[in-house]
Amino acid sequence: MKKVFLIILAILLLLYCLVAAILYLVQERIIFHPTPLPQNFRYSLKAIYSEHFLTTNDGKAHINLLWLKAKKTKGVIVYSHGNADNLERWSSIVSYFTQFGYDVMVYDYRNYGKSTGELSEKNLLDDAQLVYNFAKEHFAEKQIICYGRSLGTGIATYLAANNTPQKLILETPYYNLLDIGEKYYLDIFPIQFLMKYHLRTDLRIIDVRCPILVFHGTADKIIPYSSAEKLKKILKPQDKFITIPNGTHNELINYQEFTGNIAQELNP
């Protein structure tokens, strides 16, 4: 009887290790959903823009960036986008902000669109800083706004914590990726060891000195409102956390709470 028990225990342990290994190996497919583009692809944008390729610090890849131009520019938004698609989609989304007199620099992460190279948390953050440095070549930091959406909120927070932009805007943020990982991984697995991507917004946001504006909807099924709500406790007193009742993950732009506050922030 004891032998049978030990055999069953060994099988269960083996299955546990096997599932944990699979979860570790496939996590990039869970977190990232890139859509590659051919290098000669032409973007179908109505806005005035220029296209740029930035060589990464390791010299092994390049980051594709679109610079959308406002009619009368008073600054620039460095936009870190969500986890899916590429600049063909995101450039149309961010063109909304040019009406307020801000240029927008939006870029694709490695393996997204025309960007190349290997994904890792270090590369995500280093490449974002590369884009921010490019923005600083053309604008004073007091004219730069860091904007993050969904996955990009952790990246934008990193930029704001390590630089001195005018402000930080977060749309549908998370407390950190470990917090989100608990939604997709079973509680029996050690998330902190299985996940290669932590993006600790919670640790970095306390170092952000500029004003912060946060938007999140209560009906978000991708990044739960409860995860973003944890950030409330560590925001500065003057920061703003805008709750959008019934707001979902990809439709906040349809709510007055979002458009009204964006207009107030960007065109006071």
Secondary structure, DSSP 8 states (H G I E B T S, - for coil): -HHHHHHHHHHHHHHHHHHHHHHHHHHHHHH-EE-B--TT-----SS-EEEEEEE-TTSS-EEEEEEE--SS-SEEEEEE--SEE-HHHHHHHHGGGGGGTEEEEEE--TTSBT--S---HHHHHHHHHHHHHHHHTTS-GGGEEEEEETTHHHHHHHHHHHS--SEEEEES--S-HHHHHHHHS-TTS-HHHH-S----HHHHGGG--S-EEEEEETT-SSS-HHHHHGGGGGS-TT-EEEEETT--TT-GGGSHHHHHHHHHHH--
